[in-house]
Amino acid sequence: MAPDPVVHLRGAVALVDRFPALAGADLDVAAGEVVLVRGANGAGKTPLLRTCAGLLPVTSGTARVLGVDLVARPAAVRRRVGLLGHATQLYGELSVRENVRFWARAAGASSADGSAALERLGVPDRLHGIAVRSLSTGQRRRVSFAAMVARRPELWLLDEPHAGLDAGGRDVVDELIAEASAAGATVLFASHELDRAESVAHRVVTIAGGAVVVGTEGAP
């Protein structure tokens, strides 16, 4: 018997300010898969990721992530997933080190996980004690990614993960995605940089009008 998918949506409807940002979405994502979500602006990519993170209310349909029923218990999945969105989710007055350690501990990871993540993202030691508000956009993006990696999530949810990074940073992101998948984590990410994104994805799905219109089924 095949294992249950990490993400299982059937007719899932999720609301943003009473608007159905997901409108009957169907999607299965298997463990270890790297799935690229593509679509026009406003198609529903970000709501899909936020729904899978347990952050948008699912009002009808079936929605399970890592075996958790998102209709009944959305908060139960949040410590097990890592969401990298457009906002950094960092505290500007705290240092780089303090931010990453905070997010690591919030997910039950260690300070050592935070230090390792900063090193992996190429954040130099000289920046670790600097307040996040003093960093450049690219530096903040690396720190935000490090904070997510430090959580050791079972499901990576990435919204435009290459945005704001230089070529070296984008290469690191691609390497991290591949490493996460090889280690058994699942990656669901949205990107407009299709040439780069398709090169690291196992499968591509297309979303329009809040529904997945191409590539519904999980990997065989």
SENU-863427 format. One record per residue (C-alpha): residue number from 1; residue in one letter; x, y, z. Coordinates in steps of 0.25 Angstrom, whole numbers, m for minus. Example, Ala and Ser with C-alpha at 12.3 -4.5 7.8 and 13.67 -1.06 7.14 Angstrom:
// SENU-863427
<rec selum="1" nukol="A" x="49" y="m18" z="31"/>
<rec selum="2" nukol="S" x="55" y="m4" z="29"/>
// end
This chain:
// SENU-863427
<rec selum="1" nukol="M" x="0" y="0" z="0"/>
<rec selum="2" nukol="A" x="5" y="14" z="m4"/>
<rec selum="3" nukol="P" x="8" y="23" z="8"/>
<rec selum="4" nukol="D" x="m1" y="35" z="10"/>
<rec selum="5" nukol="P" x="2" y="48" z="3"/>
<rec selum="6" nukol="V" x="9" y="59" z="11"/>
<rec selum="7" nukol="V" x="m1" y="68" z="4"/>
<rec selum="8" nukol="H" x="m15" y="64" z="1"/>
<rec selum="9" nukol="L" x="m25" y="74" z="m4"/>
<rec selum="10" nukol="R" x="m39" y="70" z="m10"/>
<rec selum="11" nukol="G" x="m49" y="82" z="m13"/>
<rec selum="12" nukol="A" x="m42" y="90" z="m3"/>
<rec selum="13" nukol="V" x="m47" y="104" z="m1"/>
<rec selum="14" nukol="A" x="m39" y="114" z="7"/>
<rec selum="15" nukol="L" x="m43" y="129" z="10"/>
<rec selum="16" nukol="V" x="m36" y="142" z="11"/>
<rec selum="17" nukol="D" x="m45" y="153" z="16"/>
<rec selum="18" nukol="R" x="m57" y="144" z="12"/>
<rec selum="19" nukol="F" x="m52" y="143" z="m2"/>
<rec selum="20" nukol="P" x="m49" y="129" z="m7"/>
<rec selum="21" nukol="A" x="m34" y="130" z="m10"/>
<rec selum="22" nukol="L" x="m34" y="115" z="m12"/>
<rec selum="23" nukol="A" x="m47" y="110" z="m19"/>
<rec selum="24" nukol="G" x="m48" y="95" z="m19"/>
<rec selum="25" nukol="A" x="m33" y="92" z="m20"/>
<rec selum="26" nukol="D" x="m29" y="77" z="m23"/>
<rec selum="27" nukol="L" x="m14" y="73" z="m20"/>
<rec selum="28" nukol="D" x="m6" y="62" z="m15"/>
<rec selum="29" nukol="V" x="9" y="63" z="m12"/>
<rec selum="30" nukol="A" x="17" y="51" z="m8"/>
<rec selum="31" nukol="A" x="28" y="50" z="2"/>
<rec selum="32" nukol="G" x="41" y="55" z="m3"/>
<rec selum="33" nukol="E" x="35" y="61" z="m15"/>
<rec selum="34" nukol="V" x="39" y="75" z="m20"/>
<rec selum="35" nukol="V" x="27" y="81" z="m27"/>
<rec selum="36" nukol="L" x="27" y="95" z="m34"/>
<rec selum="37" nukol="V" x="14" y="103" z="m34"/>
<rec selum="38" nukol="R" x="13" y="112" z="m45"/>
<rec selum="39" nukol="G" x="2" y="122" z="m49"/>
<rec selum="40" nukol="A" x="m1" y="137" z="m52"/>
<rec selum="41" nukol="N" x="m1" y="147" z="m41"/>
<rec selum="42" nukol="G" x="m14" y="145" z="m33"/>
<rec selum="43" nukol="A" x="m16" y="131" z="m38"/>
<rec selum="44" nukol="G" x="m15" y="126" z="m23"/>
<rec selum="45" nukol="K" x="0" y="121" z="m22"/>
<rec selum="46" nukol="T" x="2" y="129" z="m8"/>
<rec selum="47" nukol="P" x="m12" y="124" z="m2"/>
<rec selum="48" nukol="L" x="m8" y="110" z="m6"/>
<rec selum="49" nukol="L" x="5" y="111" z="2"/>
<rec selum="50" nukol="R" x="m2" y="118" z="14"/>
<rec selum="51" nukol="T" x="m13" y="108" z="14"/>
<rec selum="52" nukol="C" x="m3" y="96" z="15"/>
<rec selum="53" nukol="A" x="4" y="104" z="26"/>
<rec selum="54" nukol="G" x="m9" y="104" z="34"/>
<rec selum="55" nukol="L" x="m10" y="119" z="33"/>
<rec selum="56" nukol="L" x="m23" y="121" z="25"/>
<rec selum="57" nukol="P" x="m36" y="115" z="29"/>
<rec selum="58" nukol="V" x="m41" y="103" z="21"/>
<rec selum="59" nukol="T" x="m56" y="105" z="20"/>
<rec selum="60" nukol="S" x="m60" y="93" z="12"/>
<rec selum="61" nukol="G" x="m54" y="81" z="5"/>
<rec selum="62" nukol="T" x="m43" y="72" z="10"/>
<rec selum="63" nukol="A" x="m29" y="77" z="14"/>
<rec selum="64" nukol="R" x="m19" y="69" z="21"/>
<rec selum="65" nukol="V" x="m4" y="72" z="22"/>
<rec selum="66" nukol="L" x="6" y="62" z="29"/>
<rec selum="67" nukol="G" x="m7" y="54" z="33"/>
<rec selum="68" nukol="V" x="m13" y="67" z="40"/>
<rec selum="69" nukol="D" x="m27" y="71" z="37"/>
<rec selum="70" nukol="L" x="m26" y="85" z="34"/>
<rec selum="71" nukol="V" x="m41" y="87" z="35"/>
<rec selum="72" nukol="A" x="m41" y="83" z="49"/>
<rec selum="73" nukol="R" x="m27" y="86" z="55"/>
<rec selum="74" nukol="P" x="m19" y="95" z="46"/>
<rec selum="75" nukol="A" x="m10" y="100" z="57"/>
<rec selum="76" nukol="A" x="m5" y="85" z="59"/>
<rec selum="77" nukol="V" x="3" y="85" z="47"/>
<rec selum="78" nukol="R" x="10" y="99" z="48"/>
<rec selum="79" nukol="R" x="22" y="94" z="56"/>
<rec selum="80" nukol="R" x="25" y="83" z="45"/>
<rec selum="81" nukol="V" x="25" y="92" z="33"/>
<rec selum="82" nukol="G" x="34" y="103" z="29"/>
<rec selum="83" nukol="L" x="28" y="115" z="21"/>
<rec selum="84" nukol="L" x="37" y="125" z="14"/>
<rec selum="85" nukol="G" x="28" y="136" z="9"/>
<rec selum="86" nukol="H" x="30" y="150" z="3"/>
<rec selum="87" nukol="A" x="31" y="156" z="17"/>
<rec selum="88" nukol="T" x="43" y="152" z="25"/>
<rec selum="89" nukol="Q" x="36" y="149" z="38"/>
<rec selum="90" nukol="L" x="49" y="154" z="45"/>
<rec selum="91" nukol="Y" x="50" y="164" z="57"/>
<rec selum="92" nukol="G" x="57" y="176" z="52"/>
<rec selum="93" nukol="E" x="62" y="180" z="66"/>
<rec selum="94" nukol="L" x="68" y="166" z="69"/>
<rec selum="95" nukol="S" x="81" y="162" z="63"/>
<rec selum="96" nukol="V" x="83" y="151" z="52"/>
<rec selum="97" nukol="R" x="87" y="141" z="62"/>
<rec selum="98" nukol="E" x="75" y="144" z="72"/>
<rec selum="99" nukol="N" x="65" y="143" z="61"/>
<rec selum="100" nukol="V" x="70" y="130" z="55"/>
<rec selum="101" nukol="R" x="71" y="124" z="69"/>
<rec selum="102" nukol="F" x="57" y="129" z="73"/>
<rec selum="103" nukol="W" x="51" y="122" z="61"/>
<rec selum="104" nukol="A" x="59" y="109" z="63"/>
<rec selum="105" nukol="R" x="55" y="108" z="77"/>
<rec selum="106" nukol="A" x="40" y="111" z="74"/>
<rec selum="107" nukol="A" x="40" y="98" z="66"/>
<rec selum="108" nukol="G" x="48" y="90" z="76"/>
<rec selum="109" nukol="A" x="61" y="91" z="69"/>
<rec selum="110" nukol="S" x="74" y="95" z="75"/>
<rec selum="111" nukol="S" x="83" y="107" z="75"/>
<rec selum="112" nukol="A" x="93" y="98" z="68"/>
<rec selum="113" nukol="D" x="83" y="96" z="57"/>
<rec selum="114" nukol="G" x="82" y="111" z="55"/>
<rec selum="115" nukol="S" x="97" y="113" z="54"/>
<rec selum="116" nukol="A" x="98" y="102" z="44"/>
<rec selum="117" nukol="A" x="87" y="108" z="36"/>
<rec selum="118" nukol="L" x="94" y="122" z="36"/>
<rec selum="119" nukol="E" x="107" y="116" z="31"/>
<rec selum="120" nukol="R" x="100" y="108" z="20"/>
<rec selum="121" nukol="L" x="93" y="120" z="15"/>
<rec selum="122" nukol="G" x="106" y="127" z="14"/>
<rec selum="123" nukol="V" x="103" y="138" z="25"/>
<rec selum="124" nukol="P" x="117" y="143" z="30"/>
<rec selum="125" nukol="D" x="120" y="142" z="45"/>
<rec selum="126" nukol="R" x="122" y="158" z="45"/>
<rec selum="127" nukol="L" x="107" y="159" z="42"/>
<rec selum="128" nukol="H" x="102" y="150" z="53"/>
<rec selum="129" nukol="G" x="102" y="161" z="64"/>
<rec selum="130" nukol="I" x="96" y="171" z="55"/>
<rec selum="131" nukol="A" x="82" y="176" z="56"/>
<rec selum="132" nukol="V" x="73" y="170" z="44"/>
<rec selum="133" nukol="R" x="68" y="184" z="41"/>
<rec selum="134" nukol="S" x="82" y="188" z="37"/>
<rec selum="135" nukol="L" x="84" y="177" z="27"/>
<rec selum="136" nukol="S" x="82" y="179" z="12"/>
<rec selum="137" nukol="T" x="70" y="172" z="5"/>
<rec selum="138" nukol="G" x="79" y="160" z="0"/>
<rec selum="139" nukol="Q" x="85" y="158" z="14"/>
<rec selum="140" nukol="R" x="71" y="158" z="21"/>
<rec selum="141" nukol="R" x="66" y="148" z="10"/>
<rec selum="142" nukol="R" x="78" y="139" z="14"/>
<rec selum="143" nukol="V" x="75" y="140" z="29"/>
<rec selum="144" nukol="S" x="60" y="138" z="27"/>
<rec selum="145" nukol="F" x="63" y="125" z="19"/>
<rec selum="146" nukol="A" x="73" y="121" z="30"/>
<rec selum="147" nukol="A" x="62" y="123" z="40"/>
<rec selum="148" nukol="M" x="53" y="113" z="32"/>
<rec selum="149" nukol="V" x="64" y="103" z="30"/>
<rec selum="150" nukol="A" x="68" y="103" z="45"/>
<rec selum="151" nukol="R" x="54" y="98" z="48"/>
<rec selum="152" nukol="R" x="56" y="85" z="41"/>
<rec selum="153" nukol="P" x="43" y="85" z="35"/>
<rec selum="154" nukol="E" x="37" y="72" z="29"/>
<rec selum="155" nukol="L" x="30" y="81" z="18"/>
<rec selum="156" nukol="W" x="36" y="93" z="12"/>
<rec selum="157" nukol="L" x="27" y="103" z="6"/>
<rec selum="158" nukol="L" x="34" y="114" z="m2"/>
<rec selum="159" nukol="D" x="28" y="126" z="m8"/>
<rec selum="160" nukol="E" x="38" y="132" z="m19"/>
<rec selum="161" nukol="P" x="50" y="126" z="m11"/>
<rec selum="162" nukol="H" x="60" y="132" z="m21"/>
<rec selum="163" nukol="A" x="55" y="146" z="m20"/>
<rec selum="164" nukol="G" x="65" y="157" z="m15"/>
<rec selum="165" nukol="L" x="77" y="147" z="m16"/>
<rec selum="166" nukol="D" x="89" y="148" z="m24"/>
<rec selum="167" nukol="A" x="94" y="137" z="m33"/>
<rec selum="168" nukol="G" x="102" y="130" z="m22"/>
<rec selum="169" nukol="G" x="90" y="131" z="m13"/>
<rec selum="170" nukol="R" x="81" y="125" z="m23"/>
<rec selum="171" nukol="D" x="90" y="114" z="m25"/>
<rec selum="172" nukol="V" x="90" y="111" z="m10"/>
<rec selum="173" nukol="V" x="75" y="111" z="m10"/>
<rec selum="174" nukol="D" x="75" y="100" z="m21"/>
<rec selum="175" nukol="E" x="85" y="92" z="m14"/>
<rec selum="176" nukol="L" x="77" y="93" z="m1"/>
<rec selum="177" nukol="I" x="64" y="88" z="m8"/>
<rec selum="178" nukol="A" x="71" y="76" z="m14"/>
<rec selum="179" nukol="E" x="77" y="73" z="0"/>
<rec selum="180" nukol="A" x="64" y="74" z="7"/>
<rec selum="181" nukol="S" x="57" y="65" z="m3"/>
<rec selum="182" nukol="A" x="69" y="55" z="m2"/>
<rec selum="183" nukol="A" x="67" y="55" z="13"/>
<rec selum="184" nukol="G" x="52" y="52" z="12"/>
<rec selum="185" nukol="A" x="46" y="65" z="13"/>
<rec selum="186" nukol="T" x="36" y="70" z="4"/>
<rec selum="187" nukol="V" x="36" y="83" z="m4"/>
<rec selum="188" nukol="L" x="25" y="91" z="m10"/>
<rec selum="189" nukol="F" x="29" y="104" z="m16"/>
<rec selum="190" nukol="A" x="24" y="116" z="m25"/>
<rec selum="191" nukol="S" x="33" y="123" z="m34"/>
<rec selum="192" nukol="H" x="32" y="132" z="m47"/>
<rec selum="193" nukol="E" x="47" y="128" z="m50"/>
<rec selum="194" nukol="L" x="42" y="116" z="m58"/>
<rec selum="195" nukol="D" x="55" y="112" z="m65"/>
<rec selum="196" nukol="R" x="63" y="111" z="m51"/>
<rec selum="197" nukol="A" x="51" y="106" z="m43"/>
<rec selum="198" nukol="E" x="47" y="95" z="m53"/>
<rec selum="199" nukol="S" x="62" y="90" z="m53"/>
<rec selum="200" nukol="V" x="60" y="86" z="m38"/>
<rec selum="201" nukol="A" x="46" y="82" z="m38"/>
<rec selum="202" nukol="H" x="41" y="67" z="m39"/>
<rec selum="203" nukol="R" x="28" y="72" z="m44"/>
<rec selum="204" nukol="V" x="20" y="84" z="m48"/>
<rec selum="205" nukol="V" x="6" y="88" z="m45"/>
<rec selum="206" nukol="T" x="m2" y="100" z="m50"/>
<rec selum="207" nukol="I" x="m12" y="108" z="m42"/>
<rec selum="208" nukol="A" x="m22" y="117" z="m48"/>
<rec selum="209" nukol="G" x="m34" y="124" z="m41"/>
<rec selum="210" nukol="G" x="m31" y="117" z="m28"/>
<rec selum="211" nukol="A" x="m31" y="103" z="m34"/>
<rec selum="212" nukol="V" x="m20" y="94" z="m39"/>
<rec selum="213" nukol="V" x="m23" y="92" z="m53"/>
<rec selum="214" nukol="V" x="m11" y="84" z="m58"/>
<rec selum="215" nukol="G" x="m3" y="73" z="m50"/>
<rec selum="216" nukol="T" x="m12" y="69" z="m39"/>
<rec selum="217" nukol="E" x="m8" y="55" z="m36"/>
<rec selum="218" nukol="G" x="4" y="52" z="m27"/>
<rec selum="219" nukol="A" x="17" y="44" z="m32"/>
<rec selum="220" nukol="P" x="15" y="29" z="m35"/>
// end
